[in-house]
Amino acid sequence: MSFSRTISIGAGAMLLATACHHAQPADEHMAHMSASDMSGQTSGVAGQGAVGLPASNNAAAARLSASPRHSEWVKVPWEPGSRDSLMAFIVYPTTSNAKTPVVVVIHEIYGLSTWVRGVADQTAAEGFIAIAPDLNSRVRGGPSTTELARDSAQKLANQVSMADRNKAVNAVAKYAMSQPSAAQRYAVIGFCYGGSTVWGHAINGGINGFSGGVAFYGAPPALQGTAAPNPDSLAKVSKPVMMLSGAKDARIGAMMPAIDSTMKAMKKWYYGNNYPGAVHGFMRAQDDPKAPARDEAEEKANLDAAKDAWPRTVRFLKTNLGVK
């Protein structure tokens, strides 16, 4: 089944940057940040976030701590036979299925954070083996479980080429599919920098078993000097792709109509949604309080977007990975 829909926020100005890690308005990534991120203090938010969704930023640590699922850190060779390894966090589901497909969860520009590990945990709760690689492993000097400060992680992320990102995704997908309980199928989901990595992986083609990807607020490569998608790159996409963004992210929103029309013209399986009132980073933000003052309308829009986007993502994964 193939369908495509993009809810547009209007034409908007086409900006030069096309991937989440390029130059962009100073406040775009602030949407990822809750009151606790920006003040250095805990926000006092009780509970573990909305049931059935990945934890919000403020709830991620508690959700991980309370998770009943088995998780562990693993070192994975970048390539077969290589002594050079990257670090990844893997979570196993509780399931009666003999074989379980794999979902690779790609972090934001801020690195392999507690929040991203929380997304991996929720992905496993949906019935998949989830593995989240640290794409910064090589440029940080080797595999490590230490969570970097955001500024440090961002500086490192800007040094990681798309070629190395693809190598990392290939490596952890192969590792996860080599587990005795794994099916030989995988999909990729990612956020921001990870969303653009999903597009890069779909364009690259992945390895045997690749079945599709979901890009949260991350765009495919653009034509040089424009924000229009590069049709030569998109022509290489052979698996289903979804792109989910928030309409307050004007840069991504301005690109989505052209992505939509290009993918349609090429008869690719693509679905896009630009959620009204939601910000860049809505899945992490959800309804966490926003510093310095709460914006209840924005928090509601973010949570509403998450409540649509996550079940839609799970349905996409189950359909394309053959899970009933």
N, C-alpha and C positions, 0 to 999 in steps of 0.2 A: 504494500500500500504506500502511495506517495502523496504527500500533501505539503503545502507551504502557505504560511500566513505570517505577515508582519504587521503589527500595530505600530504605525509610524507616529512620531511626535511632530511631524512637519518637515519641510525641506531642510532648513537649518544650513549653516555654513559647513562646507566640507573642509575638515582640518587635515593637516599634513600627517599627523601621527596615526598609525594604524594598529599598533600593538600596545598592550597595557603598560609596557615598560618604557615607551618612548616619551619624549617631552609632551606635557599636557598641562591643563589648568591645575594650579596649585592645590585646589581643594578636592579634586576628583577622588583621590584615595582616602580622603577624610571620612567618606561614607563607611569605610571598613571599621572606623574607630568608634568605640563606645566611650562612655564617661570614664571607665577604668583605664582604657588605653591612653587617654589624653591627659589624665591627671596623675597617673601612677598609683592611684588608690583603687581599692575594690569598690564596686558600685553598690553593693548590698542587695543585688537582685537575687531574690529567693528562687528555689526550684531549679529545674534543669531544662527549661525551654519548652516550646510547644511539642506535645506528644506527636510522634510520627514524622517529625522534621529533624534535620541535623540541628544540633544545639547552636544557639546564637553564640556570639563571642563571649558574653558574660557567663553563659551557662556551660561552656565547653569543658572546663576542667572538672566540674562536678559530675557531668554526664560521663566523661571518660572514667573517672574514679569509680562510678557506680555500675559500669557496664559489666554484664555477665559473660561477655564474649571473650574468647582467648585472643590476645594480641601480643605481638613481640616485635622488637627491632631486629632487622636482618641486614647483613652486608651482602651485596649482590655485585658480581663482576660486571664491569661495563660491557665487556665483550667476552665470548667464550675463550677461556685460557688466560685471560688477563689477570694480573695481580692487582690491578687498580680497581677499587671497589667504590660503590656508592651506598649510602645508607637509605633504608626504607622501613616504613612501619606497616605491618601486615595484620589484618584482623580476619578471623575466621567466623563464619556464621554457624548457628545451631540449626541443623537441617537434617532431614531424613533422606535427602537426595544423595545418590551414590556419587555423583559428580556435579561440581558446582562451577559455573563460569566466573571469570575474574573481571573486576572493575579497577582500573588504575585511576587514582584520584590525584590530580595535579594541583599543587599549591599556588597561592597568589605570589605576587612579587615580594611579599614579606617572608617567604621561605616556608619550610615545613613546620608550621606552628601547631600549638595545642588545638586551635580551632579546626585546622585541616585534618588532624588526626581524629577529631570528633566527627567530621564528615565521613571519614573512612569507617568509623565505628557504626554510624547510622547506615552506611551502604551495606555493611555486613549484616546489620539487622534486617535489611530488605532481602537477604538470602544470597548474597554474593561474597566471594573472597575478595576483600578490598586491600589494595596495596598503594601506599602513598610514598613516592620516592622523594628524596631531597635532591632536587636538581642542582643545588649549589655544592654538592659533595666535592667535586673536583676542584673548583676554584677556592673553596674554603680550606683546602689542604688535605682533604681526605674525609672518610665517613665519620660522622659524629652524631650522637643523640642530643647534644646541647642545642637548645633553641636560641637562635641568634636574636639580638635586638633588631627591630624593624629596619632602622637605617643601615645597619651592617648587612643584613640580608638583601636589602634592595640594591646596595652597591655591588654585591656579588652577583645578583641575578642579572644585572645589566651586562655582565661579562660572559654569560652563558649563551652560546650560539644556538640557533634552532637545530642545527645538526647534532649538537650534544644533547639537547633536550629530547630529540627523537631517539638517540642511542639509549638514554636513560629509561624512557618509556618502554622501548623494546626489551631492555635488559630486565626490568622488573616484571613485565608481562610474561616473559619467558620463564622467569624464576617462579612466579605464582602458578603458572600453568603446569610447571613441573611437579607441583605438590601432588601427593597420591589422591587427594580428594577433589582435584581440579579438573574441570572440563577444558577442552582445548579451544576455548573461545574467550575473547576479552573485548571490553569497550573502555573508553577513556572519558572521564569528565574532568573539567578544570575551571578555575575561577580567575578572572582578570588575566594576569600573566599566564596562568594555567589554561584559561580559555583560548588565548591565542596559540598556546601549545597544542591544544586539541585540534585546532585548524591545521597547524603545521604537521601534526601526525596524520591527519586524514589526507592531506596533500601528499605526504611522503608514502603513505600506504601501509605503514606498520609492518608487522610480521604475520605469519600464518595464524589465522584465528581472529584477526581484527574485524570487528563487527559494527563499529560506529562510535560516535562521540557526541557529547553535550558540552557546548562552550558557554559558560556563564560570563557575560560581559567581557568577552575577549574576541577580537576580530581577526579575520584572515589577512594575509599580506595584501598591501595595496599597490596600485600602480605608482611608479616613482613620481613624487611631487604632487600626488593627489590622495584623496581618501576613497577613491573608487576601487573596488576589489580587482585584483589582478586575474583576468579571465584565464590566462595561461596556467596559473596555479590552481584555480578552482576546477579547471577541466580535468585535473588529476584526481579529484575526489571521486571515490567509487563506492563509499559506504554512507549510510544515513548520518546526517548531522543536524543537531538542533542548536539554536543560539538564543539565549534567554538573557534579557538585559532590563535595566530600569530606565524609564523615560527621562529621569532627571540627569542621566548621563548623556549630555547633548552630543558628545563626540561619537559614541557608539551609535546612538539613535540616528544621527545624520547619515551613517554608513549603511544602516540596515535595509532601506529600500533598494539600494543598488545591489547589495548582496542577494536579497530576495529575488530581484529580477534576473540577475545573472544565473543564479542556481536554477531558477525556473526555466530560463531559456536553454540551459544545458540539460534539462530534464533530470536534474539531480534530486534525490530525496532530501528535502530540507524543510525545517519548520523554524520560524522565528517569532518571538514575542517580546515586545517592548512594553513592560508593565507601567501603566500610568501612575505617576506620583512616587514611584520607587527610585532608589538611588543606585549608583554603581556600588556593588558590594552588598546588595540587599539581603543576600542569603546569610551573610555573617552578621549584618546589623539587626535584621528582624525588628523587634520592638524594644531592643535595648535602649535605655535613655541616652540621648545624644548631648554631649557637652558643647557649650557651657549651659545651654538651656534646652529643655525638652521640646520636641516638635511632634506632638501626638499624631497629627495628620500624616506626617512622613513615616513615623513608626508603624502606623496602621497600614499604609500603602506597602511598606517593606514586608510586613508580615503577611499581608494578603498575597503579595507576589510570591513569597516563599511557599505559601499554602497551595498555590497553583503549580509553581515550577517544580517542586520536589516530587509530588505524585506523578506529574507528567514525565519527569526524568526517570522515575522508577518504571513506569509503563514502557517507556522507550527502551530501557535496558532489558526488561523482561522479554519484550517482543523481539529485539534484535539478538539477544543472547539465548533465545529459545527456552525461557523459563516460564512455567505455567503458574 
